[in-house]
Amino acid sequence: MIHKTSPTILCFGEVLWDSLPQGLFPGGAPINVAYHLKQLGDRAIPITAVGNDFLGQELVQRLRRWGLETDYISILPHKLTGAVQVQVDAKGSATYTIIEDVAWDWIELSSELEEVASQSRALVYGTLAQRSKHNRQQLTWLMERALKALKVYDVNLRPPFDSPELVWQLAKKADVIKLNDDELQKLLGKTLGRDALESGAQELAAITGCSRVCITAGAKGAGLLLDGNWFWAESEPITVADTIGAGDAFLAALVHGLLAGTVSPHDVLERASRLAEFVASNAGATPHYSISAEGQIQVPGK
């Protein structure tokens, strides 16, 4: 349930259909993050675009059924709704073939968004949606108005839309950077074992000027560099269905915990890890669940 005191969190970027062997599922990292923020009790607002087609209309309806606000989703008559072909290997890891020049490459911002942005507590953005110059300009406009917001950069590299120059530009605008260990190694150009992730996070923080860096490392666990202090949470064993959206769920719980400020950084990591593991153990990025007052994941019918 969203309360009047719930923070407003803007989620800027792609919305699309994930084409999986089981069928079509709503997706796009910022939208997945918005879904999980909503489940955690926050007011998450997607800022994206769809085409004026059946798939776009259905996406908007799905998001409304999730309880998300759709006022700032642009409907573009001359662009198709985004889609991604997802291939999942035997270990549950996903690879993506992403259609180009679709609606979410041309996100439009309305004047009504200016007031909402000025009161927002966080702004989540990633790399993929910045593949178009248009969206990079729109994100700059949004950042200039979301002055009170925690700028959260979800690195989330999707080749070939992952040029190092763009990634570093986006990282230097952030107050929080979240990435996985493979992405950290790619950015720093070196191999890092678990024991070196803290020094890797510190190096990334020094380069970008961002003092809050979160690194997810799959079955090894997750770490958070927070203003010079390093926190670590171990993973728990699960049976992986697929990894789609697990990192998005983690990020949602991380942002929720940092904004709430009611639990320790270690407990924030623990809760984010448990939510990511829950998502990875289920098919798709947005399984049904709720969160208890004690922060426990509750599944309908169980």
N, C-alpha and C positions, 0 to 999 in steps of 0.2 A: 504494500500500500504506500502511495506517495503522500507525504504530509506537506503542509504549507511551508515547513522549515527545510524540506528536502532541497539539496543544492541543485541548481540548474547546470547541466553539463552539455555542451555542444559537441556533436560528433560529425565532423566534416569529412566527406569523401565518397567513395564508391558504394553504390547499392546495385545488386545484380542477382541473377539466378545462377546458383551452382548446379551444374549438370552432373549428377552422380549416377552410378549404376542403378541406384534405387529410385531415381527420378529427379525432379527439379526442386531445389530448396532455396529459400531466400538467403542471400549472403552479402558479402562485402564486409571487410574488417570493421569499419566504423559503425555499421548497422548492427553487427554482432555485438560489439561493445555496448551500443545503446540498449539492445535487448537485455543484456545481463545487468546493466546499471538499473534498468527498470525493475528487474526481478529483485535487486538489492534494495529497492525503495527510493531511488533517486529519480529526478526529473531529467531524462535524457532526451535531447532533441536532435534528430537526424537532419543534417543539411546536405542535400544531395539532389539528384535529378533522375527522372525516368522518361522514357518516350511516351508519346500519346498513342499507345498500342495496348493490346490485351495484356501482355506480360507486365507492362508498367502499371496498368490499373490493378492487376492482381497483386503486385508487390505492395502498392499503397494500401490495399485492403488488408493484406497480411500484417503489415506494420500496425495498422489501426487495431486489429484484433489482438495484437500484443500489448496494446495500451499505449503505444508511442504516438506522439504528436506528429502530424504529417503536414503542418502548415508551411514548412520551409523546404518541402520537396518540390522542385521545379518540374513542370510537365512540358516537355519539349516536343513540338509537333514534327520536327524534321530530323530527329535522331532516334535510333532504336534503343530500347532498354538493354542494359548491359547483361552479358552472360559469360560464364566461364565453364570450360570443360575441365572437370576434375578427375584425375586418375589416382587411385589409391592402391599402394603396393601391399604385399603380404604382411608388412609390419604396421600398416595403418597410416603410413606417411603419404602425404598428398603432393601432387604436382599439378600445375595449373596452365591452361592455355586460355589467354584472356583476349577477348574481342576488342579491337581498337576503335576509336572515334565513335563512341556511343554517348548516350545522354549524360552519364555522370562525368564525362570529360568536359562538360559545358555547364557546370553548376551556376545557377543564377541566385543572387542575393537580393532580397527585397528590403526596402527602407524600414519596414516594420521589424526587421531583424536587429536593427541598430540598438534599440532599447533592450531587447532580450540579451544581446551580447554584452551590453554594459553591466548587466546584473549577473552574468554567468560566473560560476565558481571554477569551471574548468573548460578547456577546449582541447578535444582529442583530434589529432590528425595523423596521417600516415604518409608513406612514400608514394604508393601507387597512384593515387588521385592527383598527384602533382606532376604527372607525366605531361600534362598540357599546360602551356603558358597561361592560358585563361584561368585555370584553377589556381595556379600559383598567385596570380594577381588577386583572385577572390579571397584566398587564405590570408594574404597580407591585409586586405581591407578588414577582414574579420578580426584579425589579431589587433589591429589598431583601435578597434572598438571594444574588444574584450580585455580591457586593461586590468580588471580585477581577477581575471581567470588564470588558473594554473595551466600553462601550455604543456600539453602532454604529447610527446612524439612517439608513436608506435612505428619503429623502423620497418619491420614487416616487408623484407625485400622480396620482390617478385620479378625475376629476370624476364625480359630484358629491360624492364623499367626501373633500373636501380643504379643509375650512374653515381659514382662516388661523389662527384661535385655536388649533385643535387642532395644527396643524403647528408653531406656535411653542412650544406646551407640550412637544411631543415633542422638538423640537430643543434645548430648554434642559436636557433630561435626558441629552444625548449627550456622549460623549468624541470621537466622530468623526461628521461629517455628510457624506453623499454625496448629490449631486443633480446634475441636468443644468443647462445654461445657461438653458434656458427656465424651469425651476423657480426658479432663482436670481432671474431677472428678475421673475417673478411675486411672489416673496416680498418683494423689495426695492421693487417698484413702479416700475421704470425699465428702460430699454433699455441693454444692456451689450454692446459689441463685444468681440472677443477681447482687445484690449489693456486692457480695463477689468475683466476677470474676476478679476484679482488683487485689485484694490481692492474688488470685490464680495465676494470671499471674506473679506477682512479686515473688511468691514462686517458680514457675517453672523456672523463669529467674535465681534466686539465685542458684538453684540446678544444672542447666545446664551451667551456665556462659554465656547464650545467652540473650542479652539485648533487643531483639525485639521479642515479643510474640504476636500473633494475635489469638483471640478467636472468633469463630462464635457461635451464640446462637439462630439460627433459627428465630422464630417470635419475639424474644426479642431484636435482633439486633446483633451488632458485636463490639468488642473492640480491641484496639491495644496499647500494652505497647511498647513505643519507647524511649529507652535510659532514662528510669525513668519517662517519662510522659505518662499519660493515656488518650486515645481518645476513644470516643464512637459514634456510628452511630445507630440511630433507624431503625427498619425495616419498610417496607410499606406493607399493606395488599395485598395479591394476592390469586388467585385460583390455588392451586398446581396441576399440572398434574402428575409429579413425581419428586423426589429429586435427581435423578441420574445426577451426573456431576455438580450440583449447587455449591458445595464446590470447585470443580476444576476451575470453571469460576471465583469464588471469588478470589482464589489464583492467577490466571493469572492477574487479574486486580490489585491485591495488589502488585505483583512483578513489573508489568509495572509501577505503580505509584511510588513505592519506587525508582526504577532505574531512572525514568524521573526526579524526584525531582522538578517538576514545579507546583505542587499543594500541599496544606496543608495535613498533615496526616489525618485530619478529612474528607477532600474531597476525599482522596484516599479510605478511608473506605466507604464513601457514594457511590462512583462509583462502588466499588467492590460489595457492597450490591445490588445495582440496577441490575448489570449484573447477579448475582446469582439468584435474584428473577425472572428475565426474563427467565433464563434457567429452573428454577423450574416450571414456568408456562407453559412450553412447554414440549412435549414428547421427551425423550432422552437427551443425554449430549451435543450434538453439533448442536443446531438449527441454521438455516441460519440467519445472521444479519451482519450489518457493524456498524462502529462507526464514527460519524460525527466529524468534527474538534473541535466542542464544547464538545465532549465526550458523546454525546447522542446516544442511541441505535437506529438503523434504521433497519426496517424489510422490505425486498423486497415485493412490492405490497401493502404496507400499508402507 
